[in-house]
Amino acid sequence: MPGDPLSYLTDPGADIPSRMTEEKMELLLAYYGLDKPLSEQYINYMVGIIRGDLGWSISSIVAYPHPP
């Protein structure tokens, strides 16, 4: 898939119109580290794996309070 994931989700030709502004896109890219070069993203990913940071666990998602 060419491009970044956010561009894929906010495609102007998509059936669902996007309310994502350029500023919000840049903030999300920075939050997820997608604004960094691919080599740096890979290194950060591998460091996370070595540290045992594998993302959200199912138990923390289930324990997260949901609105009634």
Secondary structure, 3 states (H helix, E strand, C coil): CCCCHHHHHCCCCCCCCCCCCHHHHHHHHHHCCCCCCHHHHHHHHHHHHHHCCCCCCHHHHHHCCCCC
